[in-house]
């Protein structure tokens, strides 16, 4: 199977480009391959987080959460934890 690719110009600050080149060389890959993998990892992280929170949102119970937050007991806030008026 052949993957279709597209080409585009990318503007990077000189310092960022230098850092990417250095990391890619240490990784034994080209700068292009390094950036492709970085973009794929970022997309995967975002998609995973979105599906995780969507599933959690569906299981939430507002009344139970509010009861938990207003339960008695625990330690009172320390003076440095109070917000200024």
PyMOL Python script that loads the backbone (N, CA, C, O; Angstrom):
from pymol import cmd

cmd.read_pdbstr("""\
ATOM      1  N   UNK A   1       0.850  -1.181   0.000  1.00  0.00           N
ATOM      2  CA  UNK A   1       0.000   0.000   0.000  1.00  0.00           C
ATOM      3  C   UNK A   1       0.890   1.237   0.000  1.00  0.00           C
ATOM      4  O   UNK A   1       1.855   1.312   0.761  1.00  0.00           O
ATOM      5  N   UNK A   2       0.574   2.185  -0.834  1.00  0.00           N
ATOM      6  CA  UNK A   2       1.334   3.423  -0.931  1.00  0.00           C
ATOM      7  C   UNK A   2       0.568   4.528  -0.228  1.00  0.00           C
ATOM      8  O   UNK A   2      -0.630   4.703  -0.451  1.00  0.00           O
ATOM      9  N   UNK A   3       1.262   5.272   0.621  1.00  0.00           N
ATOM     10  CA  UNK A   3       0.653   6.399   1.315  1.00  0.00           C
ATOM     11  C   UNK A   3       0.847   7.655   0.486  1.00  0.00           C
ATOM     12  O   UNK A   3       1.956   7.966   0.052  1.00  0.00           O
ATOM     13  N   UNK A   4      -0.246   8.369   0.275  1.00  0.00           N
ATOM     14  CA  UNK A   4      -0.141   9.634  -0.458  1.00  0.00           C
ATOM     15  C   UNK A   4       0.454  10.674   0.467  1.00  0.00           C
ATOM     16  O   UNK A   4       0.150  10.701   1.660  1.00  0.00           O
ATOM     17  N   UNK A   5       1.282  11.511  -0.067  1.00  0.00           N
ATOM     18  CA  UNK A   5       1.912  12.573   0.720  1.00  0.00           C
ATOM     19  C   UNK A   5       1.679  13.913   0.059  1.00  0.00           C
ATOM     20  O   UNK A   5       1.375  13.999  -1.131  1.00  0.00           O
ATOM     21  N   UNK A   6       1.826  14.953   0.852  1.00  0.00           N
ATOM     22  CA  UNK A   6       1.695  16.303   0.347  1.00  0.00           C
ATOM     23  C   UNK A   6       2.893  17.099   0.845  1.00  0.00           C
ATOM     24  O   UNK A   6       3.454  16.796   1.899  1.00  0.00           O
ATOM     25  N   UNK A   7       3.276  18.098   0.100  1.00  0.00           N
ATOM     26  CA  UNK A   7       4.434  18.914   0.446  1.00  0.00           C
ATOM     27  C   UNK A   7       3.973  20.330   0.739  1.00  0.00           C
ATOM     28  O   UNK A   7       3.107  20.866   0.049  1.00  0.00           O
ATOM     29  N   UNK A   8       4.559  20.936   1.773  1.00  0.00           N
ATOM     30  CA  UNK A   8       4.267  22.335   2.068  1.00  0.00           C
ATOM     31  C   UNK A   8       5.453  22.959   2.787  1.00  0.00           C
ATOM     32  O   UNK A   8       6.251  22.266   3.419  1.00  0.00           O
ATOM     33  N   UNK A   9       5.554  24.252   2.682  1.00  0.00           N
ATOM     34  CA  UNK A   9       6.622  24.985   3.366  1.00  0.00           C
ATOM     35  C   UNK A   9       6.227  25.195   4.814  1.00  0.00           C
ATOM     36  O   UNK A   9       5.058  25.414   5.131  1.00  0.00           O
ATOM     37  N   UNK A  10       7.207  25.126   5.675  1.00  0.00           N
ATOM     38  CA  UNK A  10       6.967  25.322   7.095  1.00  0.00           C
ATOM     39  C   UNK A  10       7.945  26.352   7.620  1.00  0.00           C
ATOM     40  O   UNK A  10       9.157  26.191   7.475  1.00  0.00           O
ATOM     41  N   UNK A  11       7.437  27.394   8.221  1.00  0.00           N
ATOM     42  CA  UNK A  11       8.304  28.430   8.799  1.00  0.00           C
ATOM     43  C   UNK A  11       8.557  28.091  10.260  1.00  0.00           C
ATOM     44  O   UNK A  11       7.622  27.960  11.050  1.00  0.00           O
ATOM     45  N   UNK A  12       9.822  27.950  10.606  1.00  0.00           N
ATOM     46  CA  UNK A  12      10.215  27.651  11.979  1.00  0.00           C
ATOM     47  C   UNK A  12      11.209  28.688  12.461  1.00  0.00           C
ATOM     48  O   UNK A  12      12.037  29.153  11.677  1.00  0.00           O
ATOM     49  N   UNK A  13      11.150  29.060  13.724  1.00  0.00           N
ATOM     50  CA  UNK A  13      12.227  29.887  14.260  1.00  0.00           C
ATOM     51  C   UNK A  13      13.543  29.118  14.129  1.00  0.00           C
ATOM     52  O   UNK A  13      13.569  27.893  14.247  1.00  0.00           O
ATOM     53  N   UNK A  14      14.617  29.837  13.887  1.00  0.00           N
ATOM     54  CA  UNK A  14      15.922  29.219  13.660  1.00  0.00           C
ATOM     55  C   UNK A  14      16.298  28.309  14.824  1.00  0.00           C
ATOM     56  O   UNK A  14      16.794  27.202  14.613  1.00  0.00           O
ATOM     57  N   UNK A  15      16.065  28.772  16.050  1.00  0.00           N
ATOM     58  CA  UNK A  15      16.442  27.969  17.217  1.00  0.00           C
ATOM     59  C   UNK A  15      15.652  26.662  17.289  1.00  0.00           C
ATOM     60  O   UNK A  15      16.203  25.627  17.663  1.00  0.00           O
ATOM     61  N   UNK A  16      14.361  26.701  16.932  1.00  0.00           N
ATOM     62  CA  UNK A  16      13.544  25.488  16.942  1.00  0.00           C
ATOM     63  C   UNK A  16      13.998  24.517  15.863  1.00  0.00           C
ATOM     64  O   UNK A  16      14.076  23.312  16.101  1.00  0.00           O
ATOM     65  N   UNK A  17      14.295  25.035  14.688  1.00  0.00           N
ATOM     66  CA  UNK A  17      14.784  24.185  13.597  1.00  0.00           C
ATOM     67  C   UNK A  17      16.089  23.508  13.998  1.00  0.00           C
ATOM     68  O   UNK A  17      16.277  22.319  13.742  1.00  0.00           O
ATOM     69  N   UNK A  18      16.985  24.256  14.623  1.00  0.00           N
ATOM     70  CA  UNK A  18      18.262  23.683  15.055  1.00  0.00           C
ATOM     71  C   UNK A  18      18.042  22.575  16.084  1.00  0.00           C
ATOM     72  O   UNK A  18      18.700  21.536  16.032  1.00  0.00           O
ATOM     73  N   UNK A  19      17.125  22.795  17.009  1.00  0.00           N
ATOM     74  CA  UNK A  19      16.839  21.781  18.030  1.00  0.00           C
ATOM     75  C   UNK A  19      16.244  20.525  17.407  1.00  0.00           C
ATOM     76  O   UNK A  19      16.589  19.409  17.795  1.00  0.00           O
ATOM     77  N   UNK A  20      15.350  20.710  16.438  1.00  0.00           N
ATOM     78  CA  UNK A  20      14.735  19.561  15.758  1.00  0.00           C
ATOM     79  C   UNK A  20      15.784  18.789  14.971  1.00  0.00           C
ATOM     80  O   UNK A  20      15.808  17.558  15.001  1.00  0.00           O
ATOM     81  N   UNK A  21      16.653  19.510  14.267  1.00  0.00           N
ATOM     82  CA  UNK A  21      17.721  18.841  13.512  1.00  0.00           C
ATOM     83  C   UNK A  21      18.605  18.010  14.443  1.00  0.00           C
ATOM     84  O   UNK A  21      18.974  16.881  14.119  1.00  0.00           O
ATOM     85  N   UNK A  22      18.932  18.570  15.581  1.00  0.00           N
ATOM     86  CA  UNK A  22      19.794  17.877  16.543  1.00  0.00           C
ATOM     87  C   UNK A  22      19.109  16.617  17.083  1.00  0.00           C
ATOM     88  O   UNK A  22      19.729  15.556  17.159  1.00  0.00           O
ATOM     89  N   UNK A  23      17.841  16.734  17.453  1.00  0.00           N
ATOM     90  CA  UNK A  23      17.111  15.574  17.963  1.00  0.00           C
ATOM     91  C   UNK A  23      16.901  14.513  16.891  1.00  0.00           C
ATOM     92  O   UNK A  23      17.012  13.317  17.160  1.00  0.00           O
ATOM     93  N   UNK A  24      16.600  14.952  15.686  1.00  0.00           N
ATOM     94  CA  UNK A  24      16.408  13.996  14.592  1.00  0.00           C
ATOM     95  C   UNK A  24      17.692  13.226  14.317  1.00  0.00           C
ATOM     96  O   UNK A  24      17.665  12.015  14.102  1.00  0.00           O
ATOM     97  N   UNK A  25      18.814  13.934  14.326  1.00  0.00           N
ATOM     98  CA  UNK A  25      20.096  13.269  14.096  1.00  0.00           C
ATOM     99  C   UNK A  25      20.378  12.260  15.209  1.00  0.00           C
ATOM    100  O   UNK A  25      20.819  11.144  14.934  1.00  0.00           O
ATOM    101  N   UNK A  26      20.129  12.640  16.453  1.00  0.00           N
ATOM    102  CA  UNK A  26      20.336  11.724  17.581  1.00  0.00           C
ATOM    103  C   UNK A  26      19.405  10.520  17.489  1.00  0.00           C
ATOM    104  O   UNK A  26      19.745   9.429  17.946  1.00  0.00           O
ATOM    105  N   UNK A  27      18.227  10.723  16.897  1.00  0.00           N
ATOM    106  CA  UNK A  27      17.242   9.651  16.736  1.00  0.00           C
ATOM    107  C   UNK A  27      17.541   8.787  15.514  1.00  0.00           C
ATOM    108  O   UNK A  27      16.952   7.721  15.334  1.00  0.00           O
ATOM    109  N   UNK A  28      18.463   9.258  14.680  1.00  0.00           N
ATOM    110  CA  UNK A  28      18.805   8.507  13.471  1.00  0.00           C
ATOM    111  C   UNK A  28      17.777   8.633  12.367  1.00  0.00           C
ATOM    112  O   UNK A  28      17.649   7.748  11.521  1.00  0.00           O
ATOM    113  N   UNK A  29      17.038   9.742  12.377  1.00  0.00           N
ATOM    114  CA  UNK A  29      16.024   9.950  11.346  1.00  0.00           C
ATOM    115  C   UNK A  29      16.263  11.300  10.677  1.00  0.00           C
ATOM    116  O   UNK A  29      17.066  12.110  11.140  1.00  0.00           O
ATOM    117  N   UNK A  30      15.555  11.518   9.591  1.00  0.00           N
ATOM    118  CA  UNK A  30      15.612  12.822   8.936  1.00  0.00           C
ATOM    119  C   UNK A  30      14.733  13.796   9.715  1.00  0.00           C
ATOM    120  O   UNK A  30      13.880  13.394  10.506  1.00  0.00           O
ATOM    121  N   UNK A  31      14.961  15.071   9.475  1.00  0.00           N
ATOM    122  CA  UNK A  31      14.134  16.081  10.107  1.00  0.00           C
ATOM    123  C   UNK A  31      12.676  15.911   9.682  1.00  0.00           C
ATOM    124  O   UNK A  31      11.769  16.072  10.499  1.00  0.00           O
ATOM    125  N   UNK A  32      12.451  15.590   8.427  1.00  0.00           N
ATOM    126  CA  UNK A  32      11.101  15.372   7.921  1.00  0.00           C
ATOM    127  C   UNK A  32      10.420  14.229   8.674  1.00  0.00           C
ATOM    128  O   UNK A  32       9.288  14.378   9.134  1.00  0.00           O
ATOM    129  N   UNK A  33      11.101  13.095   8.801  1.00  0.00           N
ATOM    130  CA  UNK A  33      10.516  11.943   9.481  1.00  0.00           C
ATOM    131  C   UNK A  33      10.258  12.269  10.954  1.00  0.00           C
ATOM    132  O   UNK A  33       9.243  11.855  11.513  1.00  0.00           O
ATOM    133  N   UNK A  34      11.165  13.002  11.574  1.00  0.00           N
ATOM    134  CA  UNK A  34      10.990  13.402  12.965  1.00  0.00           C
ATOM    135  C   UNK A  34       9.718  14.235  13.129  1.00  0.00           C
ATOM    136  O   UNK A  34       8.932  14.003  14.048  1.00  0.00           O
ATOM    137  N   UNK A  35       9.520  15.210  12.229  1.00  0.00           N
ATOM    138  CA  UNK A  35       8.333  16.063  12.302  1.00  0.00           C
ATOM    139  C   UNK A  35       7.049  15.295  11.998  1.00  0.00           C
ATOM    140  O   UNK A  35       6.010  15.569  12.599  1.00  0.00           O
ATOM    141  N   UNK A  36       7.109  14.338  11.073  1.00  0.00           N
ATOM    142  CA  UNK A  36       5.941  13.504  10.777  1.00  0.00           C
ATOM    143  C   UNK A  36       5.535  12.718  12.021  1.00  0.00           C
ATOM    144  O   UNK A  36       4.356  12.660  12.370  1.00  0.00           O
ATOM    145  N   UNK A  37       6.522  12.111  12.690  1.00  0.00           N
ATOM    146  CA  UNK A  37       6.235  11.340  13.895  1.00  0.00           C
ATOM    147  C   UNK A  37       5.723  12.239  15.025  1.00  0.00           C
ATOM    148  O   UNK A  37       4.807  11.858  15.754  1.00  0.00           O
ATOM    149  N   UNK A  38       6.308  13.421  15.170  1.00  0.00           N
ATOM    150  CA  UNK A  38       5.860  14.352  16.211  1.00  0.00           C
ATOM    151  C   UNK A  38       4.403  14.762  15.975  1.00  0.00           C
ATOM    152  O   UNK A  38       3.611  14.814  16.915  1.00  0.00           O
ATOM    153  N   UNK A  39       4.059  15.047  14.738  1.00  0.00           N
ATOM    154  CA  UNK A  39       2.679  15.426  14.417  1.00  0.00           C
ATOM    155  C   UNK A  39       1.721  14.265  14.669  1.00  0.00           C
ATOM    156  O   UNK A  39       0.628  14.469  15.198  1.00  0.00           O
ATOM    157  N   UNK A  40       2.118  13.055  14.296  1.00  0.00           N
ATOM    158  CA  UNK A  40       1.276  11.877  14.519  1.00  0.00           C
ATOM    159  C   UNK A  40       1.068  11.629  16.011  1.00  0.00           C
ATOM    160  O   UNK A  40      -0.041  11.310  16.439  1.00  0.00           O
ATOM    161  N   UNK A  41       2.127  11.774  16.801  1.00  0.00           N
ATOM    162  CA  UNK A  41       2.006  11.592  18.252  1.00  0.00           C
ATOM    163  C   UNK A  41       1.065  12.633  18.856  1.00  0.00           C
ATOM    164  O   UNK A  41       0.248  12.305  19.716  1.00  0.00           O
ATOM    165  N   UNK A  42       1.174  13.869  18.416  1.00  0.00           N
ATOM    166  CA  UNK A  42       0.316  14.932  18.936  1.00  0.00           C
ATOM    167  C   UNK A  42      -1.151  14.672  18.586  1.00  0.00           C
ATOM    168  O   UNK A  42      -2.030  14.824  19.434  1.00  0.00           O
ATOM    169  N   UNK A  43      -1.412  14.279  17.336  1.00  0.00           N
ATOM    170  CA  UNK A  43      -2.788  13.968  16.931  1.00  0.00           C
ATOM    171  C   UNK A  43      -3.365  12.831  17.756  1.00  0.00           C
ATOM    172  O   UNK A  43      -4.515  12.900  18.193  1.00  0.00           O
ATOM    173  N   UNK A  44      -2.579  11.790  17.972  1.00  0.00           N
ATOM    174  CA  UNK A  44      -3.029  10.643  18.756  1.00  0.00           C
ATOM    175  C   UNK A  44      -3.342  11.054  20.185  1.00  0.00           C
ATOM    176  O   UNK A  44      -4.357  10.634  20.739  1.00  0.00           O
ATOM    177  N   UNK A  45      -2.485  11.868  20.791  1.00  0.00           N
ATOM    178  CA  UNK A  45      -2.715  12.322  22.164  1.00  0.00           C
ATOM    179  C   UNK A  45      -4.009  13.116  22.272  1.00  0.00           C
ATOM    180  O   UNK A  45      -4.782  12.916  23.208  1.00  0.00           O
ATOM    181  N   UNK A  46      -4.249  14.010  21.329  1.00  0.00           N
ATOM    182  CA  UNK A  46      -5.470  14.825  21.359  1.00  0.00           C
ATOM    183  C   UNK A  46      -6.702  13.961  21.160  1.00  0.00           C
ATOM    184  O   UNK A  46      -7.685  14.108  21.885  1.00  0.00           O
ATOM    185  N   UNK A  47      -6.660  13.062  20.186  1.00  0.00           N
ATOM    186  CA  UNK A  47      -7.812  12.200  19.914  1.00  0.00           C
ATOM    187  C   UNK A  47      -8.093  11.274  21.095  1.00  0.00           C
ATOM    188  O   UNK A  47      -9.254  11.031  21.425  1.00  0.00           O
ATOM    189  N   UNK A  48      -7.049  10.757  21.733  1.00  0.00           N
ATOM    190  CA  UNK A  48      -7.235   9.883  22.887  1.00  0.00           C
ATOM    191  C   UNK A  48      -7.875  10.654  24.038  1.00  0.00           C
ATOM    192  O   UNK A  48      -8.799  10.155  24.681  1.00  0.00           O
ATOM    193  N   UNK A  49      -7.389  11.866  24.303  1.00  0.00           N
ATOM    194  CA  UNK A  49      -7.951  12.679  25.380  1.00  0.00           C
ATOM    195  C   UNK A  49      -9.411  13.018  25.098  1.00  0.00           C
ATOM    196  O   UNK A  49     -10.247  12.955  26.000  1.00  0.00           O
ATOM    197  N   UNK A  50      -9.721  13.373  23.867  1.00  0.00           N
ATOM    198  CA  UNK A  50     -11.101  13.730  23.530  1.00  0.00           C
ATOM    199  C   UNK A  50     -12.046  12.551  23.750  1.00  0.00           C
ATOM    200  O   UNK A  50     -13.127  12.730  24.311  1.00  0.00           O
ATOM    201  N   UNK A  51     -11.659  11.356  23.321  1.00  0.00           N
ATOM    202  CA  UNK A  51     -12.542  10.202  23.496  1.00  0.00           C
ATOM    203  C   UNK A  51     -12.646   9.806  24.964  1.00  0.00           C
ATOM    204  O   UNK A  51     -13.709   9.381  25.418  1.00  0.00           O
ATOM    205  N   UNK A  52     -11.537   9.945  25.717  1.00  0.00           N
ATOM    206  CA  UNK A  52     -11.552   9.624  27.143  1.00  0.00           C
ATOM    207  C   UNK A  52     -12.524  10.536  27.886  1.00  0.00           C
ATOM    208  O   UNK A  52     -13.358  10.064  28.658  1.00  0.00           O
ATOM    209  N   UNK A  53     -12.415  11.848  27.651  1.00  0.00           N
ATOM    210  CA  UNK A  53     -13.274  12.784  28.369  1.00  0.00           C
ATOM    211  C   UNK A  53     -14.718  12.691  27.900  1.00  0.00           C
ATOM    212  O   UNK A  53     -15.631  12.935  28.688  1.00  0.00           O
ATOM    213  N   UNK A  54     -14.944  12.350  26.660  1.00  0.00           N
ATOM    214  CA  UNK A  54     -16.318  12.160  26.188  1.00  0.00           C
ATOM    215  C   UNK A  54     -16.961  10.979  26.905  1.00  0.00           C
ATOM    216  O   UNK A  54     -18.130  11.046  27.284  1.00  0.00           O
ATOM    217  N   UNK A  55     -16.215   9.909  27.090  1.00  0.00           N
ATOM    218  CA  UNK A  55     -16.733   8.737  27.802  1.00  0.00           C
ATOM    219  C   UNK A  55     -16.987   9.072  29.275  1.00  0.00           C
ATOM    220  O   UNK A  55     -18.009   8.674  29.835  1.00  0.00           O
ATOM    221  N   UNK A  56     -16.066   9.797  29.896  1.00  0.00           N
ATOM    222  CA  UNK A  56     -16.226  10.176  31.303  1.00  0.00           C
ATOM    223  C   UNK A  56     -17.434  11.101  31.478  1.00  0.00           C
ATOM    224  O   UNK A  56     -18.176  10.988  32.454  1.00  0.00           O
ATOM    225  N   UNK A  57     -17.620  12.008  30.533  1.00  0.00           N
ATOM    226  CA  UNK A  57     -18.734  12.951  30.615  1.00  0.00           C
ATOM    227  C   UNK A  57     -20.063  12.188  30.640  1.00  0.00           C
ATOM    228  O   UNK A  57     -20.991  12.575  31.350  1.00  0.00           O
ATOM    229  N   UNK A  58     -20.147  11.130  29.883  1.00  0.00           N
ATOM    230  CA  UNK A  58     -21.376  10.345  29.822  1.00  0.00           C
ATOM    231  C   UNK A  58     -21.678   9.603  31.113  1.00  0.00           C
ATOM    232  O   UNK A  58     -22.831   9.254  31.367  1.00  0.00           O
ATOM    233  N   UNK A  59     -20.664   9.358  31.932  1.00  0.00           N
ATOM    234  CA  UNK A  59     -20.861   8.618  33.181  1.00  0.00           C
ATOM    235  C   UNK A  59     -21.044   9.530  34.385  1.00  0.00           C
ATOM    236  O   UNK A  59     -21.310   9.053  35.488  1.00  0.00           O
ATOM    237  N   UNK A  60     -20.903  10.837  34.187  1.00  0.00           N
ATOM    238  CA  UNK A  60     -20.949  11.777  35.301  1.00  0.00           C
ATOM    239  C   UNK A  60     -22.328  11.880  35.926  1.00  0.00           C
ATOM    240  O   UNK A  60     -23.343  11.714  35.250  1.00  0.00           O
ATOM    241  N   UNK A  61     -22.355  12.157  37.226  1.00  0.00           N
ATOM    242  CA  UNK A  61     -23.604  12.348  37.966  1.00  0.00           C
ATOM    243  C   UNK A  61     -23.445  13.622  38.796  1.00  0.00           C
ATOM    244  O   UNK A  61     -22.742  13.616  39.806  1.00  0.00           O
ATOM    245  N   UNK A  62     -24.081  14.699  38.384  1.00  0.00           N
ATOM    246  CA  UNK A  62     -23.923  15.995  39.019  1.00  0.00           C
ATOM    247  C   UNK A  62     -24.335  15.970  40.490  1.00  0.00           C
ATOM    248  O   UNK A  62     -23.631  16.524  41.335  1.00  0.00           O
ATOM    249  N   UNK A  63     -25.460  15.337  40.806  1.00  0.00           N
ATOM    250  CA  UNK A  63     -25.919  15.310  42.194  1.00  0.00           C
ATOM    251  C   UNK A  63     -24.924  14.590  43.107  1.00  0.00           C
ATOM    252  O   UNK A  63     -24.664  15.047  44.220  1.00  0.00           O
ATOM    253  N   UNK A  64     -24.373  13.482  42.650  1.00  0.00           N
ATOM    254  CA  UNK A  64     -23.378  12.752  43.436  1.00  0.00           C
ATOM    255  C   UNK A  64     -22.118  13.583  43.620  1.00  0.00           C
ATOM    256  O   UNK A  64     -21.542  13.596  44.708  1.00  0.00           O
ATOM    257  N   UNK A  65     -21.686  14.271  42.584  1.00  0.00           N
ATOM    258  CA  UNK A  65     -20.485  15.104  42.678  1.00  0.00           C
ATOM    259  C   UNK A  65     -20.696  16.247  43.668  1.00  0.00           C
ATOM    260  O   UNK A  65     -19.814  16.534  44.478  1.00  0.00           O
ATOM    261  N   UNK A  66     -21.857  16.899  43.610  1.00  0.00           N
ATOM    262  CA  UNK A  66     -22.134  17.994  44.539  1.00  0.00           C
ATOM    263  C   UNK A  66     -22.238  17.498  45.977  1.00  0.00           C
ATOM    264  O   UNK A  66     -21.794  18.181  46.900  1.00  0.00           O
ATOM    265  N   UNK A  67     -22.819  16.323  46.176  1.00  0.00           N
ATOM    266  CA  UNK A  67     -22.895  15.745  47.527  1.00  0.00           C
ATOM    267  C   UNK A  67     -21.500  15.450  48.050  1.00  0.00           C
ATOM    268  O   UNK A  67     -21.215  15.681  49.225  1.00  0.00           O
ATOM    269  N   UNK A  68     -20.637  14.947  47.197  1.00  0.00           N
ATOM    270  CA  UNK A  68     -19.252  14.652  47.596  1.00  0.00           C
ATOM    271  C   UNK A  68     -18.523  15.932  47.989  1.00  0.00           C
ATOM    272  O   UNK A  68     -17.808  15.957  48.990  1.00  0.00           O
ATOM    273  N   UNK A  69     -18.699  16.982  47.213  1.00  0.00           N
ATOM    274  CA  UNK A  69     -18.004  18.233  47.476  1.00  0.00           C
ATOM    275  C   UNK A  69     -18.514  18.947  48.728  1.00  0.00           C
ATOM    276  O   UNK A  69     -17.774  19.710  49.348  1.00  0.00           O
ATOM    277  N   UNK A  70     -19.767  18.707  49.101  1.00  0.00           N
ATOM    278  CA  UNK A  70     -20.322  19.405  50.264  1.00  0.00           C
ATOM    279  C   UNK A  70     -20.375  18.525  51.507  1.00  0.00           C
ATOM    280  O   UNK A  70     -21.060  18.872  52.469  1.00  0.00           O
ATOM    281  N   UNK A  71     -19.681  17.414  51.513  1.00  0.00           N
ATOM    282  CA  UNK A  71     -19.693  16.499  52.656  1.00  0.00           C
ATOM    283  C   UNK A  71     -18.985  17.144  53.849  1.00  0.00           C
ATOM    284  O   UNK A  71     -18.081  17.960  53.666  1.00  0.00           O
ATOM    285  N   UNK A  72     -19.388  16.786  55.060  1.00  0.00           N
ATOM    286  CA  UNK A  72     -18.721  17.327  56.245  1.00  0.00           C
ATOM    287  C   UNK A  72     -17.382  16.626  56.483  1.00  0.00           C
ATOM    288  O   UNK A  72     -17.098  15.575  55.908  1.00  0.00           O
ATOM    289  N   UNK A  73     -16.577  17.233  57.338  1.00  0.00           N
ATOM    290  CA  UNK A  73     -15.316  16.603  57.704  1.00  0.00           C
ATOM    291  C   UNK A  73     -14.159  17.172  56.933  1.00  0.00           C
ATOM    292  O   UNK A  73     -14.289  18.141  56.185  1.00  0.00           O
ATOM    293  N   UNK A  74     -13.030  16.547  57.135  1.00  0.00           N
ATOM    294  CA  UNK A  74     -11.838  17.002  56.457  1.00  0.00           C
ATOM    295  C   UNK A  74     -11.125  18.069  57.264  1.00  0.00           C
ATOM    296  O   UNK A  74     -11.500  18.368  58.398  1.00  0.00           O
ATOM    297  N   UNK A  75     -10.128  18.617  56.685  1.00  0.00           N
ATOM    298  CA  UNK A  75      -9.294  19.632  57.333  1.00  0.00           C
ATOM    299  C   UNK A  75      -9.713  20.994  56.816  1.00  0.00           C
ATOM    300  O   UNK A  75      -9.896  21.167  55.611  1.00  0.00           O
ATOM    301  N   UNK A  76      -9.871  21.979  57.718  1.00  0.00           N
ATOM    302  CA  UNK A  76     -10.239  23.316  57.225  1.00  0.00           C
ATOM    303  C   UNK A  76      -9.105  23.915  56.402  1.00  0.00           C
ATOM    304  O   UNK A  76      -7.949  23.528  56.567  1.00  0.00           O
ATOM    305  N   UNK A  77      -9.423  24.842  55.531  1.00  0.00           N
ATOM    306  CA  UNK A  77      -8.366  25.465  54.727  1.00  0.00           C
ATOM    307  C   UNK A  77      -7.346  26.178  55.612  1.00  0.00           C
ATOM    308  O   UNK A  77      -7.700  26.757  56.639  1.00  0.00           O
ATOM    309  N   UNK A  78      -6.113  26.130  55.216  1.00  0.00           N
ATOM    310  CA  UNK A  78      -5.056  26.852  55.917  1.00  0.00           C
ATOM    311  C   UNK A  78      -5.163  28.332  55.570  1.00  0.00           C
ATOM    312  O   UNK A  78      -5.709  28.680  54.523  1.00  0.00           O
ATOM    313  N   UNK A  79      -4.650  29.208  56.433  1.00  0.00           N
ATOM    314  CA  UNK A  79      -4.743  30.658  56.138  1.00  0.00           C
ATOM    315  C   UNK A  79      -4.167  31.038  54.768  1.00  0.00           C
ATOM    316  O   UNK A  79      -4.707  31.919  54.099  1.00  0.00           O
ATOM    317  N   UNK A  80      -3.076  30.384  54.345  1.00  0.00           N
ATOM    318  CA  UNK A  80      -2.483  30.736  53.049  1.00  0.00           C
ATOM    319  C   UNK A  80      -3.302  30.236  51.863  1.00  0.00           C
ATOM    320  O   UNK A  80      -3.018  30.588  50.718  1.00  0.00           O
ATOM    321  N   UNK A  81      -4.332  29.404  52.138  1.00  0.00           N
ATOM    322  CA  UNK A  81      -5.182  28.893  51.065  1.00  0.00           C
ATOM    323  C   UNK A  81      -6.355  29.828  50.748  1.00  0.00           C
ATOM    324  O   UNK A  81      -7.000  29.679  49.710  1.00  0.00           O
ATOM    325  N   UNK A  82      -6.630  30.783  51.630  1.00  0.00           N
ATOM    326  CA  UNK A  82      -7.755  31.688  51.415  1.00  0.00           C
ATOM    327  C   UNK A  82      -7.427  32.683  50.315  1.00  0.00           C
ATOM    328  O   UNK A  82      -6.290  33.141  50.204  1.00  0.00           O
ATOM    329  N   UNK A  83      -8.406  33.013  49.516  1.00  0.00           N
ATOM    330  CA  UNK A  83      -8.258  34.029  48.473  1.00  0.00           C
ATOM    331  C   UNK A  83      -8.481  35.411  49.070  1.00  0.00           C
ATOM    332  O   UNK A  83      -9.301  35.567  49.975  1.00  0.00           O
ATOM    333  N   UNK A  84      -7.767  36.412  48.580  1.00  0.00           N
ATOM    334  CA  UNK A  84      -8.000  37.769  49.094  1.00  0.00           C
ATOM    335  C   UNK A  84      -9.382  38.265  48.693  1.00  0.00           C
ATOM    336  O   UNK A  84      -9.921  37.888  47.653  1.00  0.00           O
ATOM    337  N   UNK A  85      -9.934  39.109  49.535  1.00  0.00           N
ATOM    338  CA  UNK A  85     -11.273  39.659  49.252  1.00  0.00           C
ATOM    339  C   UNK A  85     -11.226  40.712  48.185  1.00  0.00           C
ATOM    340  O   UNK A  85     -12.261  41.275  47.827  1.00  0.00           O
TER     341      UNK A  85
END
""", "prot")
cmd.dss("prot")
cmd.show_as("cartoon", "prot")
cmd.util.cbc("prot")
cmd.orient("prot")
